Every structure is written in C-alpha cells, then in structure tokens.
Amino acid sequence: MKHINHTKRGFSKQKLAICVGLGLLNSSFSLYAQSVDATDGQEGDSLEVIEVRGLKSSLIQSMNNKRFSNTITDSITATDIGKLPDVTIADSLQRITGVQINRSGGEGTSVNIRGVGQVGTTLNGEQMLSASAVTTVQPNFTDIPSTMVSGLDVYKSREAKQISSGTSGVIDLKTYRPFKLDEGLTVNAKAEITDGSMGSETDELVSAFFGYNKDSDFGFTLNVSVSNKNLADYVIGSTGSDWGFAATEASTFAQDNVDANSNGSTDDVFYAFQGHQATNQYIARDRVGVNSSFQWQVADRVELVADVFYTQMDELQTQAGFIAAQAWQGVTGWFTPSANGFTEHPNQSKNPDGTVTTLPGSFNSFSAGVLQSRRNMAHSEANAIDREALNSNLEVNFELTDNLSGSVRWVHGKATDDNALSVVDSYINSGSQVGATYKGQGGVALSDVNPWGYDGQFAQLPDGTEVQDFTMIPIGIAYTGSEQVWDLPTTQIIDGQEVNEVFGSNISRYAATSANLTGAQKEAELDVLRVDGKYAFDDLGPIISTEFGLRYGKRDVSQLSWIGGVARTNQYGDAFLSRWKDSASQAPETLESFIDPISFESLDQMGLITQISDFQGASGLGSLYFVDPDKMSDPLAWHNQVYGQNIQSPDGANSYDLEEKNSEAYVQLNLDGEIAEMSYRGNVGLRYVKTELDINQSELGTSGSATYNGVSYILSGALGMVPPTSALLNTQREYSDVLPSVNLSLNLTDEQILRFSYSKTVTPHDTNNLAGGINVTRVLACDLQQPDGTSIFCATQATQQGNPQLNPWRSTNYDVSYEWYFSESGMLSVAAFYIDIESFIGNTTVQLALEDSDGVVRGYNLETGEFTGLVPTSTKGNVDGGSVKGIEIGYQQGFDFLDGVWQNFGVTANYTFSPSESGETDYYGESTPMLDNSEHQANVALWYEDEGLQARIAANYRSKTFVSVRRLGSYELAKFIEPTLYLDASVSYDFNEHLSVSLQGTNLTEETRDTYLQWEDLIDKRFINERRFTLGAQYRF
C-alpha cells in the first residue's frame, strides 16, 4: 500500500517534457527531411491520402468506414484537422445509434453503448488509460480534448483479433498519423472563445497541429491543445444523495396523529427529503493535451511507428448553496403542505417475496408548503481534481514474404486522478433548534453553536397550534413548473427579542459552524506487449487469410483515500484528530468543544466571504453570504489556514492495490467468397484469455489511535475518523475464457449488405467492486486468552466494500443488420441486437476465513458459541443476469438529387430502441430498466454545405434514464432522470483554402436535467446548464 503524497506529484512536468521532447525530435527529423528532399529526386511509394474537409465529406467518410468494415461499426470523422463535429468527444459519440452519454456541467462525459456501461476503450486499436476512468470500466472522456483525435470508431460486434474488453462494444480513438497526411508540411492553428448565458467568464482554447510527410518514407505529427472552461451547473432540489424519510402522520410529525394533508385521517405517509437546496455551482476545467506520432519506413518491408498521447486536466467544482434542513431529527414530518402542495398515490408496501400490498391511507409526494426548518445553512464546497495521463506506443510492422506479415507492439500507460474535497456548513440559525451547543470542560453548554444566529419560533401544527417541544424557522417553498420558489421570513427572534430583517440578509448572523476535508489518490499503470501475424493464402477457396497473435497485458491500480483530521489536544493534553471541525463536537474523554465559534465577520476580514444572489432556477432568496468556495481551491491549505494543522489520515475502507494480468492468444480466419451469386466476406475466430488477479484489500483495525510524524493521536469514530489499517488481505485468483466470434457480411447487391455477428465477451469489474476494504467486528465473547493472559478478540462479522471473488462481466452477443448505400452520401441501416449478460452485481453474504486479534482463524459464531472457521461477511456478489435487446435505425442523405439551393442540404437521423430489465423493481413491483439505460434515443441533424459555407442544427433526445432504487423500509421508489432534448447548432465559412471562421451554439434551449423518485412531481434534483456560444478561427497551410 502506497503512502500519502503530501505534495503535488512530479508526474506532470516530466511527462509533458517527454511529449514536447518527442515533438522537438520530430522537428529535427523534419529539418533533415527537407535537406534530403532538396537532393533526393527519387519518389517513394505513398499511401492514398483522402482529404476530409467539411461536414459532407466527414459524413461520407464515416459512412464508408461503416460500409467497408468487417464488423458492425459506426464512425465519427473529424470535419477538419482538430475539429470533431461537436464540442466534446462524448457529444460527438451521442450522434451514433445506440450510444448514450451522461453530462457534467452540460458537457458530455461518460458513455454507454446500448444501455450498458461496460464499454471498452482503445487508442489506435490497443488498450489505453484515461485519467477520468482510473478505477472504472465505463469510459469517461472529460480530460481528453476533442482536438486530439481524428475520428472515433464504435465497434458493436467483435473480431477475435480485437482486445477482450467491453460487454456492449468498444470505442476506438484514432489519432493523426503522418503517412495519412498530404506529402510535405501540414500546419493547422485554431483559436476559440466561448461565452455562456449564465456565467461571466470568457473561455479560451488554442490548438496547433504540425505534420510532415516525406514521401511516406518518414514523417511526424505534433498536436498541442490548451483550453479553459467555466461551466454553469446550478442545482435545486434535495440535499445529499438519497437523504430522505417516509414520514408517517401517525408518529413522525410534530406530535402523534397529525392530519398533515387535512383529509380527515392520520394514516397517510409522506416522502420527506432531509433538506432542500438552491445552489450556485460552477465547474472550471483547464485542459492540456499533447500528442505526437512518428513513422519511418525503415526498409521496403519494415515500418517503425511511435506515438505519445498526453492529457492533463485541473478541475475545480465549486458550490455555494442555501439549505433548509430537518437536521436528521426524529420528527421527519417537518413541513406543513399547502392545499395543492402534495400528490396522493396508493400506499403500497413491498413484501419480502417481492409482492406488493396496498395499505390504508395514501403515500404522498410533497411539492409545496412551509418547512419547519431546524437547520438553515450557507453550504460551501470546493472539490479540486488533478487528472493526468500518458499513453505511449511503439510498434514495428513488417512483411516477411509476400504472404506473411506481422507486427510487434509495446504499449505503456500511466494515469493519476487526485482530488481533495472541502465542505463548510455555516449556520444562519442559532442551533438551539436541535440543541447544538458550544461546550466547556466536562461538556457543559456555554452557548449556542452559532451565538449570533436566529432562534426561530415554536413548531406549529397545520391548524396553527403551537408545539412547544422544539423551535424552528418557518421557510416557505414550492416547486412550480420550472422554478423553485422560496419565501423567507422577515421577522426573526434573536436572544428572545423580535427583530425585523429578512432571514439571511445580515452577515452578522452567520457562523462557520462545521467543516470537513477528504480526498483520494488514484493511480494506474499499464504495460502491453503483443505480437500479431497475418498469412494470406494463395488458393484456399473462401479462406483468404488467417490472422493470429499473442498478447500479454499487465495493469496495476491503486487507490488511497484519506481523511483530513485537524490536530488538537484535549484538556488532559492528549493529542487527537477530528474530521469534523465543528463547534458542537467534543474532545475525547474531556468533552469540551475544540473549535471556537467562527463568525462570518471575522472570516470576511480575512477575505474568505462572498455574497451571492445568483441562484438559477430559484427565486425568493435575495442575496446571501457564503464562505467563498473559490478561496478553497487548495482545500488542504485552506483548512490549515483556518483551523491549523490537518493530517491526511488513511481511510483503509476505501484504499487498495490491484494487479491484473492478461495472457491472450487468438486465431482468426478471414473469408471472401460467393454464395447464390452473391459475394460475402467475414471472419471466424477464437480468442483465449487468461486473467490473473492479485488484490490487496485494507482491513480496518480496532486501535483507537495512530502515530503520525512521531505523535500518537486518538482516532474517534464520533469525530469522523477511522481506525488505521491493521492488515492487508491478499487474494490471488485466476480464470480463463474462450471467446468465439463470427462476422459475416453478405452483399445482396452492390449497394445492399446484410450482416450477422455472434460473439462472447468478458470484461473486468470496476476495481472498487473487487478491492474495496474490509471492516471486521471482533468481540471478547469467545472468552479466549493468549498464553500471556491477553484477551483475544474473535472475529464475528465483517463488511467488505469489494469482493475479489466476483466473476467478471460475461455476455453472449447477437447482431443482425441491413445496410443500403443508395448514393454517394446516402445510407439506410436497420439493426437488431441481443446481449445476454450472465450476471449482475447485488448485495450478498459470504463466509470468509478472517483472523482473530491474535492472527488465528477461528470463525466464532455468537449465536451458537461454536468455532466454524468462517465469518459471515456482507459484500457484493454475482446475482442472476439479464438481457438487453433492441433495434437501431439510421438514415443519412445529401439532397444532391434536388435542384437549386436544396441540393446543398442534407439530413442524418437515427433511432434506438433498447428495452431492458435489471432485476430490480419499483414502487408498484414493476421491473426497472438496467442502470443508466434509456429505452428510447433519437438524433436528427439538418446540414447545409456550399461554396465554403457550412451549417448544421442537431437535436438529441433521450427518454427517461434509470438511476437506482431508493429503499425506505418496505417502500421502494425508482429514481429516474426525466427525458431530455438537447439542441445544438453550428455555422462556419471558409474564406479561402487557408482561413475559416466558425460559430457554434450548444444547449440552445438551456435544457435542464431533473432526477425524480418514482413520480415526476417528486423532484429529487434539477441541474440547470447554460446556453454556450463558441466563436472560432482556424488557419491552415
């Protein structure tokens, strides 16, 4: 297990220097090339170069990639060097049938194919590491500038020669290789500025491409991109993740038997969120990308290729939000709904056997009323993320004879993903509503936790009767259409006195009450060595060639999570650490508070406070004060400044090391022949994959202390700290798979193709699911002692975050497609697919051989008093699988058969239908779809191109998306993202062959993303993103 790195890693500058150095090396080759070019009159053999410029050429090239592929494939081709059709890689991919994307800050990020997130990602045909997906399988392209790729291929069916990853498909990123360029020098420079409709920052992008091709004898490329983005990502709705309760009128309102909805009965239930928020959230991303390629025709039959692909991204996610909350009190019915502020649903309870029983009363979703708030906060967050990746490739391609060719390839990759998250909750109320006090020696209360805050008033029943058991702040809230409406009180009680001021308008009432700091360091390293061969048969009938190869890959992944504990001493002089920098938290043993109340006035004098009135999607809040999240861009430094020394204490439950080795071999027969006077082509192959796993999981110890820098600190669970790791649990296992594949393409006519494919796949799990840590409960009840009389604590149960024994994702895939290429730019395709997934992941209990405190495995059973040798452990396990099936329809056509201006128009459109079942059920007992899957998806784009003028308007529709199931006792509510429709447009003009300008608009309608629980009126969260316009200029020669 690696140690925490307290300083920024030296990875970045060293790797960037390598990339730039390779570019300079290539430049020196170009100088030599120019001198040779002046004296060498001989012209070498050259590959055909197809120049792709413009929307129509890009669509034709993508269509031809699909047409001549040996598999069921879709492609995206750049419209020019460094210019994909959309702003990001993921945004471009969403235009492909069956590809669905998720968004962050309005930008496309992670991707699934046909509703399945287990998707393989390759770079020029071989495995790569992405810094945004160090521990996950689902690809995430956030950190990769779109200017760095020349195109994208989405393989939906598999060949034996392709790497074994991806249940539903593989996405291959393609970069520019010099021999694909025109001969001579190619230079392309681009600059862009972007403005959003909600933010005040102007974003910038600068990229440059240099390439040289010397008669396809040797050449180089160097591609550099630097950009910054500031993305609005406002949030309204609930706080936290699945923070809510089933509040019953009978027992969990201000008093028992409250008729909250005034329907004459008290047997109704309400879904009650723990809190409501309106948050100003922005995401700042600074990206650097460098990639370079070198090709050298060493001899007539030998070619050398070298590539580097470097990405670096600094991301800062900031939040400043107003929160009205229930404060985790027993009174979960903390609101009085207005007359039309709730919706009644049948009160249906889930039985253990999965059936549903209808109970008396109704189950209600709350949408408007008065919150009887016990905690009102100005919430600030800053999540600082540093991601970096370097992928390199060295390969030799050769021909031994006219029939036999091959290649040797070595790939190396390294990626890091580090983050630090600072959270500060600042009370505006006093804290008396929940008994939160600042304490002296022995735990004696000295003051409210916020001595300057509002005290509020007594709670009230729906008829206005006061309930004097507790006090609250009455906050009005309503979700009306597209807006969240707040109504803040204007009369306050402070120290028993009535004061007329709008709630939250006075900075003197705020206190920074509670803060915490956490983070993680993720790192992965990859090495691949492969040897591939191909033998062309002269006369073996329909078998025209065979391909074969060996591949060895090794991937190491580590994650080290940590908690920032502030160092303090109690009144006995004992040192301790606390995650919670909270004025109500108490020192171990002596019980006094150790964080003094911190007024906003004092923080304002330090320049750490900001005033915000910008809450998109919400009204009625006015101007409020916050700890400035931008000032927390270095979270650890901020906490050290405000609270004193913080120590990064390891969080063993979320730390691990994993090593994965893959040994693979394949053979593939390539076919070309005729049947019934129709030509066909295809391949049949077999791939063998042996996977070896070596996993070190961290086991949390039982010690209540840890030593850092020579000082012993008390670690208390009450203060948010976890015990240090006591041991590493090592698991070594291996498994093998034999993966057949068949791809056949039958040319019904010269323009029509019928395809069929069959394959088996195997895909690894996210490393967290395999290697997350373990927490073992050990007790004295076994009544055993060591020889020296020391009592033995026996292991009786455990909780495991990751299960090394999980079987990988395995599937059997079937595809059939019909493709009609009816013109140079026209295509109609219809495909059907069926993916049979062997197993999903569910919660289970396994029996593990875990050591007692003396290192001996006994497995003590508390109920029987027997030693069984095994300990029941809650973990993740394989459960019954399911299937994804559906159809895809695609249409593309340029209207060049029309006359006049209409011949310059064209359209692309597609639709995907992918119903699925996850094995989960919703509130009504109905089956839910697979995670992250939308049953319907559609794209339509209308484009125009003539005499250098290009324009496109594109729409992407995605039906509701399944997220998870929220379980509340016997109630199960399915969480969905509502349907979305995004509209983008672009226009560009080429003044001449060198200079072009462009204007691009994204999210033109300012589409929002709502998550809801079971019913669309039970809004969980709404994410509000801005309309963005990008003005660009590009120069090429």
C-alpha positions, -999 to +999 in steps of 0.1 A: +000+000+000+015+033-010+019+062+013+001+095+010+019+120-011+015+153+007+028+174-023+018+175-059+034+147-079+063+153-102+045+134-129+032+163-149+062+183-159+083+152-166+057+136-188+050+169-206+087+173-212+088+139-228+059+148-251+074+181-261+108+165-264+095+140-289+079+168-308+113+186-310+129+154-320+104+150-348+111+186-358+148+178-361+138+149-384+118+174-405+148+196-409+168+166-421+139+156-443+139+190-460+176+187-468+171+152-482+141+164-502+163+190-519+188+165-531+168+132-535+149+132-567+136+097-562+099+094-552+090+067-527+058+047-527+030+066-510-003+056-495-035+071-509-044+102-489-081+111-487-086+146-475-116+151-453-128+187-452-163+198-443-195+183-429-205+164-460-170+149-466-169+139-429-203+122-431-193+104-464-160+092-448-179+079-417-204+061-439-176+045-459-159+034-427-191+016-417-197+002-452-163-014-456-158-026-420-157-063-413-179-058-382-210-039-373-194-005-368-203+032-366-178+061-371-173+098-364-148+115-386-133+150-379-146+177-403-110+191-404-078+186-385-085+190-348-123+195-353-149+169-344-185+178-354-193+185-317-176+203-289-165+172-269-157+135-278-188+123-259-211+149-275-199+136-309-205+100-299-241+106-289-250+111-326-243+074-331-271+049-329-271+031-295-247+054-278-260+073-247-240+098-227-241+114-193-233+151-187-214+172-162-217+209-164-236+204-196-207+187-213-208+150-223-186+128-201-192+091-196-207+069-223-226+036-226-235+016-257-270+001-260-277+009-223-246-010-210-218+009-193-192-018-196-176-005-227-140-010-238-118+020-248-088+018-271-064+042-286-054+033-322-066-002-316-050-010-282-058-006-246-053+029-230-056+045-196-078+075-191-073+097-161-111+101-157-116+064-155-087+051-135-108+027-114-138+022-137-147+004-169-172+029-183-153+053-205-152+089-195-136+114-219-138+145-197-100+150-197-093+144-234-095+175-257-116+167-288-088+184-309-065+154-303-085+128-323-091+124-360-120+101-356-139+076-335-149+041-343-176+023-323-174-015-327-207-031-318-196-066-329-163-082-321-135-099-340-111-124-324-081-101-331-096-073-310-088-070-273-112-087-249-130-058-232-164-043-234-197-061-229-217-040-254-189-027-276-155-009-279-148+028-287-115+033-305-100+068-305-079+074-336-051+100-339-034+115-368-006+095-383+019+113-407+016+089-436-021+097-438-013+134-444-006+151-477+031+150-487+051+178-473+043+201-444+008+204-428+002+232-403-032+240-387-038+265-359-071+272-342-083+297-316-117+298-299-135+319-273-167+308-256-193+326-236-222+311-216-256+326-209-253+323-171-216+328-163-194+359-166-162+342-177-150+340-213-134+307-220-104+302-244-090+274-265-058+274-285-045+244-305-019+238-331-011+209-354+022+203-372+027+174-395+053+164-421+052+135-446+083+128-466+070+106-495+057+082-469+094+074-461+091+091-427+071+117-411+059+132-378+029+149-362+027+172-332-007+182-318-010+207-289-042+219-272-046+243-243-081+253-231-100+265-201-138+262-194-161+276-168-194+257-168-226+266-150-242+236-133-268+251-109-287+227-086-320+229-069-339+202-050-329+179-023-297+178-004-273+148-003-278+116-021-310+097-012-313+117+020-350+113+028-376+096+050-410+080+050-428+104+074-460+090+089-488+112+102-493+087+130-459+092+147-432+113+129-447+148+127-445+175+154-468+153+175-485+120+170-516+117+148-512+149+127-536+152+098-510+169+076-530+168+044-563+177+061-582+147+046-597+136+079-574+106+086-539+102+101-528+070+083-510+088+054-473+087+046-452+115+030-418+113+014-398+138+033-364+150+020-338+157+047-332+191+032-339+214+003-313+234-015-307+261-041-271+260-052-248+282-073-225+256-088-197+260-113-171+236-128-138+251-140-117+228-163-082+237-175-070+211-201-037+205-217-033+179-245-002+169-264+001+140-288+028+132-313+034+104-338+065+094-358+065+070-387+096+057-405+098+033-434+130+017-423+131-006-452+109-017-480+091-042-458+097-026-423+079+003-407+085+019-373+057+038-355+059+057-323+031+076-305+027+096-273-007+108-261-006+131-230-036+147-212-037+169-181-067+185-166-072+206-134-108+208-124-124+228-096-160+221-087-174+249-065-208+251-047-224+279-027-259+269-017-287+278+007-301+248+026-332+244+048-329+211+065-345+187+090-311+182+107-316+144+110-341+147+138-367+121+148-395+144+136-392+136+099-426+152+090-410+187+092-434+205+069-470+217+065-481+211+029-502+237+012-536+228-002-522+219-036-487+211-024-488+173-024-499+144-047-516+113-034-505+078-045-517+044-034-499+034-001-481+002-014-457-017+007-432-043-007-433-077+009-402-099+014-412-121-015-414-092-039-452-089-040-469-056-032-496-050-005-519-019-005-521-004+029-547+021+043-541+058+036-520+073+009-484+078+000-478+115-008-451+134-027-446+169-012-441+198-036-452+230-017-457+242+018-440+256+048-408+239+060-404+238+098-366+240+094-342+231+122-310+238+103-305+267+078-271+268+063-249+286+038-233+255+023-199+258+005-179+231-013-147+230-033-136+198-050-101+202-065-093+175-090-060+169-108-060+143-136-031+133-158-024+105-182+004+095-206-001+067-232+028+057-254+031+032-282+060+017-301+054-008-329+072-024-358+052-035-388+069-059-412+064-082-442+085-113-442+072-126-475+046-116-500+021-137-480+033-134-444+033-101-425+032-091-388+038-066-361+053-063-327+038-036-304+045-023-269+021+000-251+028+018-219+004+040-200+002+058-167-027+078-152-034+096-120-066+111-105-062+130-073-088+150-055-094+169-023-129+180-012-135+208+013-171+212+028-181+241+050-216+243+066-224+278+081-254+281+103-277+311+099-299+299+128-285+296+163-285+258+166-309+259+196-335+242+173-316+209+177-297+215+209-264+222+192-241+240+217-206+251+222-193+233+254-168+239+281-149+214+303-170+183+311-194+191+282-212+220+300-230+241+274-216+276+272-236+290+242-255+280+211-232+266+183-239+299+165-243+325+192-252+352+166-279+332+148-317+333+146-336+314+173-369+310+155-403+301+169-422+272+182-432+245+158-468+245+146-495+220+136-514+225+103-542+244+122-516+268+137-515+253+171-480+257+187-460+227+197-435+238+223-413+207+223-390+223+198-383+255+178-379+260+141-375+286+113-406+288+090-394+287+054-419+286+025-410+265-005-428+255-037-418+236-068-439+253-095-432+243-131-396+250-139-389+271-108-382+266-071-399+294-051-387+303-016-404+325+010-381+336+037-394+351+070-390+388+076-394+388+114-368+370+135-362+361+171-327+367+184-319+363+221-356+365+229-360+398+210-381+403+179-360+418+150-373+429+116-349+418+089-351+393+061-337+360+070-301+357+059-297+393+049-274+402+078-238+389+077-236+393+115-259+363+119-237+337+102-211+314+117-188+288+100-202+260+122-188+228+107-162+218+081-146+186+069-118+176+044-114+143+025-096+132-006-082+103-026-052+095-048-058+070-077-031+057-099-029+031-127+000+018-148-003-003-179+021-024-200+011-044-231+033-065-253+017-081-283+028-099-315+004-102-344+007-121-377-012-125-409-008-151-436-025-146-470-035-179-487-030-181-525-056-207-532-077-219-502-111-212-515-131-187-495-105-186-468-083-157-480-061-153-449-056-161-413-046-138-385-031-149-352-013-134-323-002-134-287-008-106-262+003-100-226-010-071-206-004-060-170-024-033-152-017-020-117-043+001-100-041+016-065-064+039-046-055+057-013-084+075+003-077+099+032-095+120+058-082+154+068-081+154+106-074+186+124-048+181+152-059+191+187-053+182+223-079+177+250-077+192+284-056+163+296-031+171+270-039+141+248-035+146+211-064+137+188-076+141+152-110+152+141-126+152+107-154+174+120-142+209+125-174+216+143-181+239+172-205+214+187-181+184+185-164+173+218-129+163+226-124+127+235-127+119+272-128+156+284-158+165+263-151+202+257-156+218+223-123+223+205-135+246+176-145+280+187-175+296+170-162+314+139-182+345+128-185+355+092-174+389+102-140+376+112-137+354+080-147+385+060-118+404+074-096+375+061-111+379+026-128+345+028-165+355+024-185+362-007-221+375-013-242+357-039-277+364-053-274+342-084-294+310-079-307+300-113-340+281-112-348+295-078-364+328-066-371+345-033-337+341-017-323+376-023-286+380-015-269+356+009-234+352+023-211+322+019-176+310+027-161+317-008-156+283-024-131+298-049-108+306-020-108+269-012-092+259-045-064+243-024-086+226+002-058+214+024-041+248+025-075+265+033-081+241+062-046+246+076-051+284+074-085+285+092-082+256+116-045+248+120-026+217+111-045+190+093-031+155+089-041+132+060-051+101+078-056+070+055-092+057+050-085+020+048-121+011+038-115+028+005-079+020-001-064-009-020-038-022-046-048-044-075-027-061-102-044-076-132-025-098-158-040-109-191-024-136-212-042-139-246-040-158-278-062-157-309-066-171-343-089-157-370-099-169-405-108-142-429-134-151-456-142-139-491-164-158-515-197-162-532-230-179-524-261-179-546-243-154-569-239-130-540-205-121-527-197-123-490-169-115-466-163-121-430-143-138-404-145-166-378-122-166-349-114-178-314-097-158-286-083-173-254-080-151-223-064-160-190-068-134-163-048-133-131-057-111-102-035-101-072-055-079-048-045-063-015-075-051+005-071-030+036-086-042+068-096-016+093-081-022+127-096-018+161-070+005+175-083+039+186-050+057+179-024+062+152+010+078+150+020+105+125+053+123+125+062+108+158+030+119+176+003+095+188-032+107+181-066+094+194-089+085+165-125+086+175-154+074+153-175+102+168-152+127+153-154+111+118-120+093+120-115+057+111-090+032+127-057+027+109-053-003+086-043-034+107-036-058+079-037-063+041-059-091+029-043-107-001-064-126-027-049-143-057-072-159-083-073-166-119-099-175-145-099-183-182-123-176-211-126-189-246-143-163-268-156-173-302-166-147-327-183-148-361-188-119-385-204-123-419-214-097-445-235-107-475-236-083-504-273-086-515-265-062-543-237-037-549-254-013-526-270-036-500-253-055-473-268-080-448-246-086-417-247-112-390-224-114-359-220-136-329-195-133-301-188-139-265-172-112-243-155-109-210-150-075-192-134-068-158-152-050-130-146-016-116-116-021-093-136-006-063-160-036-067-131-060-065-108-045-040-126-021-016-115-025+020-130-046+048-141-038+083-141-067+108-161-068+140-141-085+168-155-092+203-144-107+236-174-130+238-154-160+227-137-160+261-102-169+249-068-157+261-033-158+247-005-176+267+005-143+284-031-138+296-041-112+269-077-115+259-084-125+223-110-106+203-127-130+180-140-121+145-178-125+144-189-105+113-175-082+086-184-057+059-165-058+027-166-029+002-152-050-026-153-087-033-122-102-051-143-133-059-167-115-082-169-131-116-163-107-144-189-094-168-196-121-193-220-119-222-231-135-254-239-111-282-260-115-313-264-088-341-280-087-374-281-056-397-293-045-431-275-016-448-284+001-481-260+026-496-282+042-522-260+072-531-226+087-526-238+102-493-270+082-487-275+053-464-303+035-446-295+009-419-316-013-397-300-034-370-313-057-342-292-068-313-295-091-283-270-091-254-273-119-229-255-109-197-245-138-174-247-120-141-252-086-124-239-073-091-260-075-060-256-075-022-249-108-006-233-125+024-202-147+020-182-168+045-146-157+048-116-171+068-107-139+089-082-138+116-089-131+153-068-105+171-040-130+177-037-139+140-055-172+142-086-180+121-114-194+142-147-180+129-167-176+162-205-179+159-221-156+185-254-174+184-242-210+188-209-204+206-191-226+180-159-221+161-168-226+124-136-213+108-156-188+087-170-153+094-202-140+077-193-110+056-217-086+039-203-078+004-211-076-033-218-107-052-229-121-085-267-124-090-288-136-119-281-117-151-305-104-177-306-093-213-306-061-234-322-062-268-334-037-293-333-022-327-313+006-343-324+026-374-301+050-392-307+073-422-283+097-439-287+115-472-274+146-490-301+162-512-278+165-542-306+150-564-326+182-560-322+214-579-311+249-568-302+257-532-319+225-519-291+203-533-268+217-507-289+204-478-287+170-461-300+151-432-289+125-408-313+108-384-313+077-362-334+060-335-325+033-310-350+012-290-333-007-262-357-021-236-340-039-207-346-054-172-323-050-143-338-074-118-349-045-096-385-035-091-401-001-085-428+011-061-455-008-079-435-040-082-428-034-119-394-043-133-369-014-138-345-010-167-308-015-165-287+011-148-280+042-170-302+029-198-328+049-217-353+028-237-356+054-265-330+076-281-331+096-313-309+120-332-318+144-361-294+167-378-301+190-408-270+203-425-260+226-454-228+230-473-220+251-503-190+272-515-173+272-482-204+278-461-214+250-437-242+249-412-258+223-390-285+221-364-287+189-344-311+175-318-306+146-294-334+130-275-331+105-247-361+091-228-361+087-190-330+071-176-329+046-147-306+056-119-313+034-088-339+022-063-344+042-031-354+019-003-372+031+028-381+001+048-408-016+028-411+012+003-391+011-029-390+042-051-373+040-085-351+070-093-350+083-129-336+112-149-365+127-169-364+127-207-340+153-222-339+170-256-307+189-264-304+213-294-271+224-309-262+243-340-230+255-358-221+276-388-187+281-405-173+298-435-141+291-454-128+324-468-102+305-488-083+273-485-063+287-456-087+306-433-121+297-419-143+311-391-170+293-371-198+299-346-212+271-326-240+270-301-247+242-276-277+236-254-296+263-272-328+258-252-310+256-218-323+221-212-324+210-176-319+175-161-344+165-135-340+134-113-371+123-096-383+095-073-410+073-089-433+102-099-422+132-119-436+156-094-413+142-066-383+161-078-351+149-063-327+174-081-327+197-110-294+205-128-295+237-148-270+243-175-263+273-197-265+280-234-230+284-248-217+301-279-182+295-293-165+317-319-135+303-336-110+309-363-088+283-380-058+288-403-041+260-423-013+257-448 
